[in-house]
Amino acid sequence: MLRSRGIPCGGLPAVLAWVAWGLIVAVQVVLGAAPDAPAPAPSGAEAAASGTKPAGSVYRLAERVGLLAPNAATAQLQVGDPNEHPLMPALRWARSGLAGVEKIADYSANLVSRERVEGKLGEQEFFLAKIRHKPFSVYLRFDAPTSLKGQEVLFVDGANEGKMWAHGVGVQRTLFKTVSLRPDGPIAMHGQRYPLTEIGLLNLTHRLIEVGEQDIKYGECEVKFFKGAKINDRVCTCTQVIHPVPRRNFLFHLARVFVDDELNLPIRYESYDWPKKEGDAPELLEEYTYLNIKLNNGFTDKDFDVHNPQYHFP
């Protein structure tokens, strides 16, 4: 994944910063993961995700989509030529799976995110997400933490002059109601590594390919594959990539991608920075997990309309 662009925050009242706190890519997050040390390498049921869900949340099992061929696809992750770069099996999987992800019209998910921005690790954030691929559209409702619960964000490519709609809760909702913001502007990017326009499984797959194609140009890359890893009882194949030595051309020290064996979709991504000094644990950079995925819901423009009576845009 790409590092934060470091867009400065300024030029608008700081009190507006609430409007997009917690927007994410992505991507992507295992519940309750240790913030500053990578979890042990996944192994069977021991890799099951654990943690605390927001009160009242129900995480259903993901639904299978018939257009994907999961068993054959995830099998590619462990088939490699000893003379090729160790990342090639994962890169082949991402390239071959891209067309399948593109065929998905829309999906909903419970999304959990955690990011380190400007050296500070934020707390876990929980969302309900609706995403449509054409035109690219996003609806997010914040479910946790409590300070953000009830905030909503909506974006439709080609609408609202390229801006997203957002509203806060409590006093902010009363004072500012619904506001329009550039997704990559200083207010929307406050506390974020990526703009809202980079969210989703398709964008994540594109990023995995992009980073993989860069990494295969270099050595110093250790890759392992783990079958039977679990994310909330979803059986996955985990690809773990380690760059032992920090180099300018590498974006992380350790990264893991969890591919759902049934859906053939990357449902979790996590990455860690190199230890600051010898003996220190690697620091979490970012983690994103898609739970309770439901594919091809038949979303319409109404699902991405601030006037939808099911939403609460003032």
NORVENNOR-V268030 format. One record per pair of residues at least 6 apart in sequence whose C-alpha atoms are under 6 Angstrom apart, sorted by the first residue. I is the first residue (numbers start at 1). J is the second residue. D is the distance in whole Angstrom. If there is no record, write none. Layout:
# NORVENNOR-V268030
I;J;D
I;J;D
This chain:
# NORVENNOR-V268030
4;193;4
9;186;4
17;187;5
19;166;6
19;167;6
19;168;6
20;188;5
23;196;6
24;196;6
25;194;6
25;198;5
25;199;4
26;199;4
26;200;5
26;204;5
27;199;6
27;200;5
27;201;6
27;204;5
27;288;5
28;268;5
28;269;5
28;287;6
28;288;2
28;289;3
28;290;5
29;112;5
29;113;5
29;268;6
29;287;4
29;288;3
29;289;3
30;49;6
30;289;6
31;49;6
31;50;5
31;51;5
32;50;6
32;51;4
35;284;6
36;283;4
36;284;5
37;281;5
37;282;5
37;283;6
42;229;6
43;229;6
44;228;4
44;229;5
47;229;5
47;230;5
48;230;4
48;231;5
48;232;6
49;231;5
49;232;5
59;292;5
60;292;5
61;292;5
62;292;5
62;293;4
62;294;6
63;294;5
64;263;6
70;261;6
70;262;5
70;263;6
70;264;5
77;89;5
77;90;5
80;89;6
86;223;6
105;133;6
105;296;5
106;131;6
106;132;4
106;296;5
107;131;6
107;294;5
107;295;4
107;296;6
108;129;5
108;130;4
108;293;6
108;294;5
109;129;5
109;290;6
109;291;6
109;292;5
109;293;4
110;127;6
110;128;5
110;290;6
110;291;5
110;292;6
111;126;6
111;127;5
111;289;6
111;290;5
112;125;6
112;126;5
112;288;6
112;289;5
113;124;6
113;125;5
113;287;6
113;288;5
114;124;5
114;286;6
114;287;5
115;121;6
115;122;6
115;285;6
115;286;4
116;122;6
116;285;5
125;144;6
126;143;5
126;144;5
127;141;5
127;142;5
127;143;5
128;140;6
128;141;5
129;139;6
129;140;5
130;138;6
130;139;5
131;137;6
131;138;5
135;157;6
136;157;5
137;155;6
137;156;4
138;154;6
138;155;5
139;153;6
139;154;4
140;152;6
140;153;5
141;151;6
141;152;5
142;149;5
142;150;5
142;151;5
143;149;5
151;167;6
151;168;5
151;169;6
152;166;6
152;167;6
153;165;6
153;166;4
154;164;6
154;165;5
155;164;5
163;180;6
163;181;5
163;182;5
164;180;5
164;181;5
165;179;6
165;180;5
166;178;6
166;179;5
167;173;6
167;177;6
167;178;5
177;314;5
178;314;6
183;195;5
183;196;6
184;195;5
220;243;6
221;242;6
221;243;5
222;241;6
222;242;5
223;240;6
223;241;5
224;239;6
224;240;5
225;238;6
225;239;5
226;237;6
226;238;5
227;237;5
228;235;6
228;236;6
229;235;6
229;236;5
229;237;6
230;236;6
236;258;6
236;259;5
236;260;4
236;261;5
237;258;6
237;259;5
238;257;6
238;258;4
239;256;6
239;257;5
240;255;6
240;256;4
241;254;6
241;255;5
242;253;6
242;254;4
243;253;5
252;272;6
252;273;5
253;272;6
253;273;5
253;274;5
254;271;6
254;272;5
255;270;6
255;271;4
256;269;6
256;270;5
257;268;6
257;269;5
258;266;6
258;267;6
258;268;5
259;265;5
259;266;4
259;267;6
267;289;6
267;290;5
268;288;6
268;289;4
269;287;6
269;288;5
270;286;6
270;287;4
271;285;6
271;286;6
272;282;6
272;283;5
272;284;4
272;285;5
273;282;6
273;283;5
274;282;5
275;281;5
275;282;4
306;313;6
